[in-house]
Amino acid sequence: MSIEPSSVRKRATFARGGDGAVAAAHPIAVEAGLESFRRGGNAVDAAVSAQAALTVVLPHACSLGGDALALVRLPDGTIDAIHGAGAAPAIVPAPDRPGATVTVPGLVEAWSALVARHGRLGLVDDLAEALRLAAEGIAVPVSTAAAVERHRARLVDGGAGGWELLSLGAGERWVQPALAPTLEAIASDPRVFYEGPLAAAMVRAVGDHGGTLGTDHLARHTATWPEAIGTPWDDGTLVVQPPMSQGILLALAARWIERHGPGDARDHTAAEAIAAAFAHRNRIGEGTALLDEPLDVDPGRATTRWAARSYLHTAGVATADRAGMVVSSLVSVFDEFGSGVFVPAGGFVLNNRAEGFTEAPNDLRPGALPVHTLAPALHVRHDGRVTALATPGADGQVQTLLQVLLAMRFDGPDVLAALERPRWRGEGDRLLIERGHPAVEDLERRGHRLEVADHGDDRFGAVVEAGIDDDGPWAAGDERREVAAGA
């Protein structure tokens, strides 16, 4: 076993060997995934174990009150997509209170469905490490402590005044006496999250803060298995999460580049292609039919038409096992600490995914699913090599993934070099760009309005990758944020 911990300005990390490999948003989650492999689990078990650990370690990015989307490539080559996100309440409230931003949390049901369909161990084993971490305690991560300081007032207003985390600083030991028994109950029967006292506690918390989530809506929730979407890419197929994920925007841009090429200005072309794809974001519910939509891409000049938004907090997990199962996944509460609405009985915050509604056909309606920023992806080559990749960053996710895919295609097969290459991210009328990016002068010359940011700024994502090739499973972790990889 090898594991690479994160640190400030670390290099991207790579691990290979054993029965499986894990890349995740925090080293503790990597270790949880590896422990699942030691118990005899497969890539799905390892992914769920790592995700569960992230809910303990990084509650500002993900929690039991959030969502999960994942792509699973099975050893026989079949690809399954799971949509573990819930709908808006049956009665839509006025959107001026935090409780009104909460949609049905889909993470727990996604775990249940994933493990039942493709896992080897079962939830009791898959949640064991997360349960231990919550019960025995962890050192508060620096990022978690910093997020608390940014959102302390909002969390207190949301009912988290008694949450142990709010009285702790970075590095101090944090035991979670409410979350631990919640995880234990879910491991035995995941439906306790959606029916009974815990569901009632969520409904009360939402109602106390202006929302209309009902116990019946929770009880009706199920994860779904929509058909994954693929488009030709680099001697294989790029597979993206289907609606309501924004993954189809990545497929749209990649499809245009596959047909027309990147030209003599790869970053400009990629920025224009993905910006043009964003013009169709509200229509992603059309699914594969949207892939035929022409994109208006100017190979010479910038159009400055970005419709991207700057939501930042999500956590990625990618896993692969020796049998050839590969998983790309993301877990999230949307904004930092989601809605800020806290459920004391469960020890977790609830999402604010209803903020993802915009305008028709993505408008807020009773029982509707919003366009979802989570966009895990797979690259499946004709020679059998498979790469899973995912990143946090909301509207920046598909932008970051496109750049990594382009680097892996046109700069050579070095995974770490592709992860370390400086990035850009479009927002509004500007292109945010990492200091030291090789295309700065060309992008300026073509009319892009640039805003330079420090390398490693959170807005540039934190990619996790895992895959399978002739030498077995491997995983790679971005140098940005707290990502780690192990095998």
C-alpha positions as CSV (number, residue, x, y, z in Angstrom):
1,M,0.0,0.0,0.0
2,S,1.2,3.5,-0.8
3,I,-0.6,6.7,0.0
4,E,0.4,10.3,-0.8
5,P,-0.8,12.9,1.7
6,S,-1.5,16.4,0.6
7,S,0.4,19.6,1.6
8,V,0.6,23.1,0.3
9,R,1.9,23.3,-3.2
10,K,2.5,19.6,-3.4
11,R,3.0,17.8,-6.7
12,A,0.3,15.7,-8.3
13,T,0.5,12.1,-7.0
14,F,0.3,8.7,-8.6
15,A,-0.2,5.2,-7.1
16,R,-0.4,1.8,-8.6
17,G,-0.6,-1.8,-7.5
18,G,-2.5,-4.3,-5.3
19,D,-6.1,-5.1,-5.7
20,G,-7.3,-1.6,-6.2
21,A,-6.5,2.1,-6.3
22,V,-8.2,5.2,-4.9
23,A,-8.0,9.0,-5.5
24,A,-10.1,11.2,-3.3
25,A,-10.5,14.7,-2.0
26,H,-8.7,14.0,1.3
27,P,-6.0,11.5,2.4
28,I,-8.3,10.1,5.1
29,A,-10.9,9.2,2.4
30,V,-8.2,7.5,0.4
31,E,-7.3,5.3,3.3
32,A,-11.0,4.4,3.9
33,G,-11.2,3.3,0.3
34,L,-8.1,1.2,0.6
35,E,-9.4,-0.4,3.8
36,S,-12.5,-1.4,1.8
37,F,-10.2,-3.2,-0.7
38,R,-8.4,-4.9,2.2
39,R,-11.8,-6.2,3.4
40,G,-12.3,-7.8,0.0
41,G,-14.4,-5.1,-1.6
42,N,-14.4,-3.9,-5.2
43,A,-14.2,-0.5,-6.7
44,V,-17.8,0.4,-5.8
45,D,-17.3,-0.6,-2.2
46,A,-14.1,1.5,-2.1
47,A,-15.9,4.5,-3.6
48,V,-18.7,4.3,-1.1
49,S,-16.3,3.9,1.8
50,A,-14.2,6.9,0.6
51,Q,-17.4,9.0,0.1
52,A,-18.6,8.2,3.6
53,A,-15.3,9.2,5.1
54,L,-15.5,12.5,3.2
55,T,-18.8,13.3,4.9
56,V,-17.0,12.9,8.3
57,V,-13.9,14.9,7.3
58,L,-15.2,17.6,4.9
59,P,-18.8,18.5,5.9
60,H,-18.5,21.9,4.2
61,A,-18.1,20.0,0.9
62,C,-20.4,17.0,1.4
63,S,-22.6,15.4,4.0
64,L,-25.4,12.9,4.5
65,G,-27.7,15.9,3.6
66,G,-26.3,16.1,0.1
67,D,-26.1,14.2,-3.2
68,A,-24.0,11.8,-5.2
69,L,-23.6,11.1,-8.9
70,A,-21.4,8.3,-10.3
71,L,-20.5,6.4,-13.4
72,V,-19.5,2.7,-12.9
73,R,-17.6,0.9,-15.6
74,L,-18.1,-2.9,-15.0
75,P,-15.5,-5.5,-15.9
76,D,-17.5,-6.6,-18.9
77,G,-17.4,-3.1,-20.3
78,T,-21.0,-2.2,-19.4
79,I,-21.4,1.4,-18.0
80,D,-24.0,2.3,-15.4
81,A,-24.8,5.8,-14.3
82,I,-26.5,6.5,-11.0
83,H,-28.3,9.8,-10.2
84,G,-28.3,10.1,-6.5
85,A,-30.0,13.5,-6.2
86,G,-33.5,14.5,-5.0
87,A,-36.2,16.8,-6.2
88,A,-37.7,20.0,-5.0
89,P,-40.5,19.8,-2.5
90,A,-44.1,19.2,-3.6
91,I,-44.9,22.7,-2.5
92,V,-42.4,25.3,-3.6
93,P,-41.8,28.0,-1.0
94,A,-40.7,31.6,-1.4
95,P,-36.9,31.3,-2.0
96,D,-35.8,33.8,0.6
97,R,-35.0,31.5,3.5
98,P,-32.3,28.8,3.6
99,G,-34.7,26.0,4.1
100,A,-36.3,26.9,0.8
101,T,-33.1,25.9,-1.0
102,V,-33.1,22.3,0.3
103,T,-33.9,19.4,-2.1
104,V,-34.3,15.8,-1.1
105,P,-30.9,14.5,-0.1
106,G,-29.9,11.7,-2.5
107,L,-26.5,10.5,-1.1
108,V,-27.7,7.8,1.3
109,E,-30.1,6.2,-1.2
110,A,-27.3,6.3,-3.8
111,W,-25.0,4.3,-1.5
112,S,-27.7,1.8,-0.9
113,A,-28.5,1.4,-4.6
114,L,-24.8,1.3,-5.7
115,V,-23.8,-1.4,-3.1
116,A,-26.9,-3.5,-3.7
117,R,-26.4,-3.5,-7.5
118,H,-22.6,-3.6,-7.8
119,G,-20.9,-3.9,-4.4
120,R,-19.4,-7.0,-2.9
121,L,-19.4,-6.3,0.8
122,G,-22.5,-4.4,2.0
123,L,-23.1,-1.1,3.7
124,V,-22.1,-2.4,7.2
125,D,-18.5,-3.0,5.9
126,D,-18.5,0.0,3.5
127,L,-19.4,2.5,6.2
128,A,-17.3,0.9,9.0
129,E,-14.3,3.2,8.6
130,A,-16.5,6.4,8.4
131,L,-18.3,5.2,11.6
132,R,-15.0,4.7,13.3
133,L,-13.7,8.2,12.3
134,A,-16.9,9.8,13.6
135,A,-16.9,7.9,16.9
136,E,-13.2,8.0,17.7
137,G,-12.6,11.5,16.3
138,I,-10.4,13.1,13.7
139,A,-8.1,16.2,13.6
140,V,-10.1,19.1,12.1
141,P,-8.7,19.7,8.6
142,V,-7.4,23.2,7.9
143,S,-10.0,23.6,5.1
144,T,-12.9,22.6,7.3
145,A,-11.8,25.0,10.1
146,A,-11.4,27.9,7.5
147,A,-14.9,27.1,6.1
148,V,-16.4,27.3,9.6
149,E,-15.0,30.8,10.1
150,R,-16.4,31.9,6.8
151,H,-19.8,30.6,7.6
152,R,-20.1,30.6,11.4
153,A,-23.0,33.1,11.5
154,R,-24.9,31.3,8.8
155,L,-24.4,27.9,10.6
156,V,-25.6,29.3,13.9
157,D,-28.7,30.8,12.2
158,G,-29.2,27.4,10.6
159,G,-29.4,25.6,14.0
160,A,-25.8,24.5,14.3
161,G,-25.0,26.5,17.4
162,G,-24.4,23.3,19.4
163,W,-22.4,21.5,16.8
164,E,-19.0,20.5,18.3
165,L,-17.2,21.6,15.1
166,L,-18.0,25.3,15.8
167,S,-15.9,25.3,19.0
168,L,-12.8,23.7,17.5
169,G,-9.9,24.9,15.5
170,A,-7.7,23.3,12.9
171,G,-5.9,20.2,14.2
172,E,-8.1,19.8,17.3
173,R,-9.7,16.4,17.9
174,W,-13.3,16.3,16.7
175,V,-15.6,13.5,17.9
176,Q,-19.1,13.5,16.3
177,P,-21.6,11.9,18.8
178,A,-24.6,12.5,16.6
179,L,-23.2,11.5,13.2
180,A,-21.7,8.2,14.4
181,P,-25.0,6.6,15.4
182,T,-26.6,8.0,12.3
183,L,-24.0,6.2,10.2
184,E,-24.4,3.0,12.2
185,A,-28.2,3.1,11.7
186,I,-27.9,3.8,7.9
187,A,-25.4,0.9,7.6
188,S,-28.0,-1.5,9.0
189,D,-31.0,0.0,7.1
190,P,-30.5,3.0,4.8
191,R,-34.3,3.6,4.7
192,V,-34.1,5.0,8.3
193,F,-32.7,8.1,6.6
194,Y,-35.9,8.6,4.6
195,E,-38.6,7.3,7.0
196,G,-39.0,7.6,10.7
197,P,-37.5,9.9,13.4
198,L,-34.5,11.1,11.4
199,A,-36.7,12.0,8.4
200,A,-39.0,13.9,10.7
201,A,-36.0,15.7,12.2
202,M,-34.9,16.8,8.7
203,V,-38.4,18.1,7.9
204,R,-38.5,20.1,11.2
205,A,-35.1,21.6,10.5
206,V,-36.1,22.7,7.0
207,G,-39.5,24.0,8.2
208,D,-37.9,26.0,10.9
209,H,-35.9,27.8,8.2
210,G,-38.6,28.5,5.7
211,G,-38.7,25.3,3.7
212,T,-41.6,23.0,2.8
213,L,-39.8,19.6,2.5
214,G,-42.3,16.9,3.7
215,T,-41.8,13.4,5.1
216,D,-43.8,12.0,2.2
217,H,-41.4,13.5,-0.3
218,L,-38.5,11.9,1.6
219,A,-40.2,8.5,1.8
220,R,-40.9,8.5,-2.0
221,H,-37.3,9.2,-3.0
222,T,-35.3,6.6,-4.9
223,A,-32.0,6.7,-6.8
224,T,-32.3,6.3,-10.6
225,W,-30.2,4.7,-13.3
226,P,-30.4,6.8,-16.4
227,E,-28.4,5.8,-19.5
228,A,-24.9,7.2,-19.6
229,I,-24.1,9.4,-22.6
230,G,-21.1,8.8,-24.8
231,T,-19.3,10.7,-27.6
232,P,-16.2,9.7,-29.7
233,W,-13.0,11.0,-28.2
234,D,-9.3,10.1,-28.7
235,D,-9.5,6.6,-30.0
236,G,-12.4,5.7,-27.7
237,T,-15.4,7.1,-26.1
238,L,-15.9,9.9,-23.6
239,V,-18.7,8.9,-21.3
240,V,-20.5,11.5,-19.2
241,Q,-23.2,11.6,-16.6
242,P,-26.7,11.9,-18.1
243,P,-29.2,14.6,-17.2
244,M,-29.8,16.2,-14.9
245,S,-26.0,16.5,-14.8
246,Q,-24.1,19.2,-16.7
247,G,-21.9,16.4,-18.0
248,I,-23.5,16.7,-21.4
249,L,-22.0,20.1,-21.8
250,L,-18.5,18.5,-21.6
251,A,-19.6,16.0,-24.3
252,L,-20.9,18.9,-26.5
253,A,-17.6,20.7,-26.3
254,A,-15.5,17.5,-26.8
255,R,-17.7,16.5,-29.7
256,W,-17.0,19.8,-31.5
257,I,-13.2,19.5,-30.9
258,E,-13.2,15.9,-32.1
259,R,-14.8,17.0,-35.3
260,H,-13.0,20.2,-35.9
261,G,-9.8,19.8,-34.0
262,P,-8.2,22.3,-31.5
263,G,-6.7,24.4,-34.2
264,D,-3.5,26.3,-33.5
265,A,-4.7,27.7,-30.2
266,R,-5.9,24.8,-28.0
267,D,-6.9,26.8,-24.9
268,H,-8.7,29.5,-26.9
269,T,-10.6,26.8,-28.9
270,A,-11.5,24.8,-25.7
271,A,-12.7,28.0,-23.9
272,E,-14.9,29.0,-26.8
273,A,-16.3,25.5,-27.2
274,I,-17.3,25.0,-23.6
275,A,-18.6,28.6,-23.4
276,A,-20.8,27.9,-26.4
277,A,-22.0,24.7,-24.7
278,F,-23.0,26.6,-21.6
279,A,-25.5,28.5,-23.7
280,H,-27.5,25.3,-23.7
281,R,-27.3,24.5,-20.0
282,N,-30.9,25.1,-19.2
283,R,-31.8,22.5,-21.9
284,I,-29.7,19.6,-20.7
285,G,-32.9,17.6,-19.9
286,E,-33.1,17.0,-23.6
287,G,-30.3,14.4,-23.2
288,T,-28.6,12.9,-26.2
289,A,-30.7,15.0,-28.6
290,L,-28.7,18.1,-27.4
291,L,-25.5,16.5,-28.8
292,D,-26.7,17.5,-32.3
293,E,-27.0,21.1,-31.3
294,P,-24.4,23.1,-33.4
295,L,-22.0,25.2,-31.4
296,D,-21.0,28.7,-32.5
297,V,-17.2,28.6,-32.0
298,D,-15.0,31.4,-33.3
299,P,-11.5,29.9,-33.8
300,G,-9.9,33.3,-33.9
301,R,-11.5,35.6,-31.4
302,A,-13.1,35.5,-27.9
303,T,-16.8,36.0,-27.5
304,T,-16.8,36.6,-23.7
305,R,-20.2,35.0,-23.3
306,W,-19.7,32.9,-20.2
307,A,-22.7,31.9,-18.2
308,A,-20.8,30.0,-15.6
309,R,-21.3,30.5,-11.9
310,S,-18.7,30.3,-9.0
311,Y,-20.0,27.6,-6.6
312,L,-17.0,25.7,-5.2
313,H,-17.6,22.9,-2.8
314,T,-17.9,19.3,-3.7
315,A,-15.6,16.3,-3.3
316,G,-14.4,13.7,-5.8
317,V,-13.7,10.0,-5.5
318,A,-12.3,7.8,-8.3
319,T,-11.5,4.1,-7.8
320,A,-10.4,1.1,-9.9
321,D,-9.9,-2.6,-9.1
322,R,-7.9,-5.4,-10.6
323,A,-11.0,-7.0,-12.1
324,G,-11.6,-3.9,-14.3
325,M,-14.3,-2.1,-12.4
326,V,-13.7,1.7,-12.5
327,V,-15.8,4.3,-10.7
328,S,-16.0,8.1,-11.2
329,S,-18.0,9.9,-8.6
330,L,-18.8,13.2,-6.8
331,V,-20.5,14.0,-3.6
332,S,-21.7,17.5,-2.7
333,V,-23.9,19.8,-0.7
334,F,-23.5,22.5,-3.4
335,D,-22.3,25.7,-1.6
336,E,-20.0,25.5,1.5
337,F,-22.1,23.8,4.1
338,G,-25.0,23.8,1.6
339,S,-28.0,25.6,3.0
340,G,-26.5,26.0,6.4
341,V,-29.5,24.2,7.8
342,F,-28.3,21.8,10.5
343,V,-30.0,18.6,11.7
344,P,-28.9,18.1,15.3
345,A,-30.3,14.6,15.6
346,G,-28.2,13.5,12.7
347,G,-25.1,15.7,13.0
348,F,-25.1,16.9,9.4
349,V,-26.1,19.9,7.3
350,L,-28.5,19.9,4.4
351,N,-27.8,20.9,0.8
352,N,-28.9,24.0,-1.1
353,R,-29.3,22.3,-4.4
354,A,-32.4,24.2,-5.3
355,E,-30.1,27.1,-6.0
356,G,-29.3,25.2,-9.2
357,F,-32.7,26.1,-10.7
358,T,-32.5,29.0,-13.1
359,E,-35.0,29.7,-15.9
360,A,-37.3,27.5,-18.0
361,P,-37.0,24.7,-18.7
362,N,-34.7,24.6,-15.6
363,D,-37.2,26.6,-13.5
364,L,-38.2,25.8,-9.9
365,R,-41.3,23.6,-10.0
366,P,-42.9,21.2,-7.4
367,G,-41.1,17.9,-7.7
368,A,-38.6,19.1,-10.3
369,L,-34.9,18.1,-10.5
370,P,-32.6,21.1,-11.0
371,V,-29.7,21.1,-13.5
372,H,-26.9,19.5,-11.5
373,T,-23.3,20.6,-11.6
374,L,-21.8,17.2,-10.6
375,A,-20.3,15.8,-13.7
376,P,-18.1,12.7,-13.3
377,A,-16.7,11.3,-16.5
378,L,-15.0,8.2,-18.0
379,H,-12.7,7.9,-21.0
380,V,-12.9,4.3,-22.4
381,R,-10.4,3.5,-25.0
382,H,-10.8,0.9,-27.7
383,D,-7.7,-0.9,-26.4
384,G,-9.4,-1.5,-23.0
385,R,-7.7,1.3,-21.0
386,V,-10.2,3.2,-18.9
387,T,-9.8,6.5,-17.0
388,A,-12.2,7.9,-14.5
389,L,-11.9,11.6,-13.7
390,A,-13.9,14.0,-11.7
391,T,-13.4,17.4,-10.0
392,P,-15.2,19.8,-7.7
393,G,-15.9,23.4,-8.9
394,A,-19.6,23.5,-9.9
395,D,-19.8,25.2,-13.3
396,G,-16.0,24.9,-13.5
397,Q,-16.1,21.1,-13.4
398,V,-16.7,20.5,-17.1
399,Q,-14.2,23.3,-17.9
400,T,-11.5,21.7,-15.9
401,L,-12.1,18.2,-17.2
402,L,-12.0,19.4,-20.8
403,Q,-8.5,20.9,-20.2
404,V,-7.2,17.7,-18.5
405,L,-8.6,15.5,-21.3
406,L,-7.0,17.8,-23.9
407,A,-3.6,17.7,-22.1
408,M,-3.7,13.9,-21.9
409,R,-4.5,13.7,-25.6
410,F,-2.2,16.3,-27.1
411,D,0.7,16.6,-24.6
412,G,1.4,12.9,-24.2
413,P,0.3,10.1,-21.8
414,D,1.8,11.6,-18.7
415,V,-1.2,11.8,-16.3
416,L,0.7,13.9,-13.7
417,A,1.8,16.5,-16.3
418,A,-1.8,16.8,-17.4
419,L,-2.9,17.4,-13.8
420,E,-0.2,19.9,-13.1
421,R,-0.7,22.0,-16.2
422,P,-2.1,25.5,-15.3
423,R,-5.8,26.0,-15.9
424,W,-8.4,28.6,-16.8
425,R,-12.0,29.0,-15.8
426,G,-14.6,31.2,-17.5
427,E,-17.0,33.3,-15.3
428,G,-19.1,36.2,-16.5
429,D,-17.2,38.2,-19.1
430,R,-13.7,37.1,-18.0
431,L,-11.4,34.2,-18.1
432,L,-9.8,33.4,-14.7
433,I,-6.4,32.0,-15.3
434,E,-3.7,30.4,-13.2
435,R,-0.4,32.3,-12.9
436,G,2.2,30.9,-15.2
437,H,-0.3,29.6,-17.8
438,P,1.6,29.1,-21.1
439,A,-1.2,30.5,-23.2
440,V,-1.7,33.9,-21.4
441,E,-0.3,36.0,-24.3
442,D,-2.2,34.2,-27.0
443,L,-5.5,34.4,-25.0
444,E,-5.0,38.1,-24.5
445,R,-4.3,38.6,-28.2
446,R,-7.5,36.8,-29.1
447,G,-9.6,39.2,-27.0
448,H,-10.1,37.2,-23.7
449,R,-10.4,39.4,-20.7
450,L,-8.1,37.7,-18.3
451,E,-7.9,37.8,-14.5
452,V,-4.7,36.1,-13.1
453,A,-5.0,34.1,-9.9
454,D,-2.5,32.2,-7.9
455,H,-1.7,28.6,-8.9
456,G,-3.9,26.3,-6.8
457,D,-6.7,28.7,-6.3
458,D,-9.8,26.6,-5.3
459,R,-11.7,27.8,-8.4
460,F,-9.5,25.7,-10.6
461,G,-10.8,22.4,-9.2
462,A,-9.1,19.4,-7.7
463,V,-9.1,16.4,-10.0
464,V,-9.2,12.8,-9.0
465,E,-8.4,10.1,-11.5
466,A,-8.3,6.3,-11.4
467,G,-8.2,3.7,-14.1
468,I,-7.1,0.3,-15.4
469,D,-4.5,-0.6,-18.0
470,D,-2.2,-3.5,-18.9
471,D,-0.4,-3.1,-15.6
472,G,-3.5,-3.1,-13.4
473,P,-5.3,-0.4,-11.4
474,W,-3.9,3.0,-10.8
475,A,-4.9,6.3,-9.3
476,A,-3.7,9.9,-9.5
477,G,-4.5,13.0,-7.5
478,D,-4.3,16.7,-8.3
479,E,-1.8,18.9,-6.6
480,R,-4.6,21.3,-5.8
481,R,-6.6,21.4,-2.5
482,E,-6.2,18.2,-0.3
483,V,-6.5,15.6,-3.0
484,A,-4.5,12.3,-2.5
485,A,-4.0,9.0,-4.2
486,G,-3.2,5.5,-3.0
487,A,-3.0,1.9,-4.0
